[in-house]
Amino acid sequence: MHIIKLDATESTNTYLKALLSKDDMSDYTIVSAKAQLKGRGQMGTEWTSEKGKNLTFSILRVFEGFDPTQQVFLNCLVSLAIYKTLKVLKVPGLSIKWPNDIMSGNQKICGILIENIVQGATIKNTIIGIGLNVNQTDFGKLKKVSSLKLLLGNDSDLDGLLIQIVAKIKKELHRLDDISWSTLKNEYGEVLFRKDELSTFTRNDGTSFSGYIRDINKAGKLIVQSRLSGFEEFAQKEIGMLY
């Protein structure tokens, strides 16, 4: 495990991609930063973090050739790895908010950004960016956000927690070769945030509707059932949830 520690960088994902463009990097190379100045979430959303208080890091996964149509396997397994790590720490009310935010109750504690580098028809490298709120307690005007310290009442060792998370991710990703979609979908679905609970959703056009999260499909889309429209499938950013 090769860990590159930075005092500050715009984005650990961007930094790792720049290194990769210049030279081959070993599998599971990690870039970790005390401060991430322009951290990014899904679809370009901003992720802010107080310097030295949280975990902001990226992991390189090198593939001989991974089918891009199987990206949902990566997303689910990485999300489950974070979930399982925090479960051992007894973080209360854990769930995974589709596609890969980690929640405690209705508060977000971790975001994940997975970026794939495609060569030809296969994924050559995957960069897994993780931002976990650990020892930060003041989030300003941000709502529905928490940290391990707020939830557990004590500081956590950042280096030790980083090693635990990476070890769990490695263990989960070893399952890529033999896990079936039905098995993985069921495991992910068991901890899916607000699954089978009546929720209010918003569409891109600003309209809202009530419905139930029922599942995800192999394309990684969320399946929602409503009284008026029946079952519908949504990609990222095609739907929002009010909770």
N, C-alpha and C positions, 0 to 999 in steps of 0.2 A: 504494500500500500504506500504510494508516493503522495505525500501531502505538501502542497505549496501554500504557505501562509502569507497573507498580505495584510498590511495595515489598513489599506483602503483601495477600492477599485470601483469603477462605474457599475460593473456587473460581473459576477464570477462566471456566469455562462459565457459572456462576451470575451472575457479574459482567456478562458479555457479554449474557446474556438480559435482565438488568435494564435495561441501556442500551437494548436493542432494544425493550423494552416502552414506553419513554418517547419514542422518536424513531426514524425510519428511519436505518439505518446503511449505509454504503457496502460494496459487495462486497469481500470479503477484508480487512475490518477485523480487527485482531489485538489481543488482550489478553494481555500477558505479565506474569508476576509472579515476583519473586525468591523469594517464599515463598508457598506455597499451604497454608493452614491446615486446610482440610477438603476436600482433593482427593478426587475420586470416580472409581472405575473402573466397569467393567461391573456392572450390577445392584446399584449402591450400595456396592460394595466400596471400601475406603479406599486412597488412594494417598498415601504420605508422601514428602517430599523435603527435603533439607537446604538451608537458605536460601542462595541465591546460587551454588549449585553445579551446578544442573541447568536444563533447559528445561521450564517449565510454562506452557503458553500455549493459547489458543483462537483459532480462525479462524472468521469468519462467511462463509458462502457463501449468496448471495442468488439465488433462483430465480424465474423468472416463473411456474413451475408444474411441479413435479417429481412424477412418479407414485410414491406411497408403496410400491407393490409392487416398485419398482426399487431399494430401499434397499441391497440387497446390492452393487450396482454401486459406490455410494459407499464402502461398507466396504472392498471389495477394492481400489479404486483408491487410497484414502488409505493403506491398509496397504502397497501396493506402492510408493507414493511414498517412505515412510519407509525401506522395505527398500532401494530403489535409491539413496537418498541415502547410507545407511550402507555400502552395497556399494562406492561410490566411495571412501569413507574406509578401505576394506580391513578393516572389522570382520569377524573370523573367524566361520565357522559360522553365518551368518545364515539365519533362517527366520521364517515367520509362524505363530504358534500360534493356531489358530482360536479366536475369530473375528478378533482383530486385535492380539494381543500380538506384539512383535518380540523374537526370541530370538537369543542367541549361544550355540551349543551347547544346553545345557539350562538356560541362565540368561536371565531376563527382563531386558531393558534399556529397553523402551519399552511404554507402555500408551496406548491410544486410546479415547476415549469420544465417540461421535457421537450428538448429540441433534437431532431434527428438530422443527420448528415447523410444524404442519399448519394450513392455512386452507381450509375447505371440503373438497374431495376431493384437494387437492394439497399438497405440501410447499412452503411459502413460503420458509423459511430453514432452513439447517443449521448447527449449531455443532459444530465439530470440536475436541475437547479432546485435547491431547497432553502426555504426561509422559515425558520422555527423560532417563535417567540419564547425566550427562555427566562432571562432575568430582568427583562424590562417591565416596569409597572405603570408607566405613564404613556398613554397613547394619544394624548391631546384630544382632538375632536373626533377621532375615529371611534365608531360605535361597533358593538358586537365583535370586539377583539379582546383576547386575553393572552396570558403567558403561563408558563409552568410555575413561575414564582407566585403569581396571583392565585393559581389553582391549588398549589401544593403547600404554599407558605414558606418555602425555603429556596435558597440559591442552588443552582445546579452547576456542576463542573462541565464547562463547555467542551473541552477536549475529550473528556471521557464519554460524554453524550454523543459527540461526533463519531467516535469509534464504534459505539453501540449501534448507531443508525446505519453506518456503512456496512457493518457486519451483517445486520439483518437484511439490508438490501441485497447484498451478495447472496445470502441464503435464499431469499425469495426468487431472485433472478435465475438461480440454478434450476428452478422449476420450469423455466421456459421450454425446455426440450421435451417435457413429457406431460405437462398439465393439460387437461382438456378444457375447452371453453365452458362447458356446462359446469364443471367443478369450480372454475375460477369465477364465473358469473354468480354462482350461488354464494361463494365465500364473500365476494364483494357486496352482493345484494343484502347479505345479512347485517351489514354495518353501514348501509347507505342512509344518509341523512334524510329524515322525513319520509322514508319509503312507506307506502300504504297509509299515509296520514293526509287528511284533507288539507291542501295548501293553495295559496293564491299565486298565480304565475303572471308574468307580463311578457308580451311578444315584442318583437322589434318595432312594430307599428304603434306601440303604446297601449294597445288594448290589453285587458286583463281577463283572466278566467280562473275558475276553481277546478282543481283536479287532484289526482293521486299519482305520485311516482310509483311505477310498477316494476321497472327493470331498466337495464341497458342492453343494447344489442352488440353484435360483434363488430360493428363499425364504430362503436364507442358512443352512439347516440343515446339520449335519454328517452325512455318511453313513458309517456304521461297519458292517463286516461281521464277524460272529462265527460260529463253527462251530455253535452251538446255535440262534441266533436269525436267522441269515442277515443280510440287509441291514436296517438300522434308521436312521431319521432322528431327529436330536436338535436341539432349540433350545438357546439359551444357558441355562446353569445346569441343564439337564436331565441333564447328564453331566459328569463330571470325569475327569481323566487322571492316573494315577500314573506319574511318570517320574523 
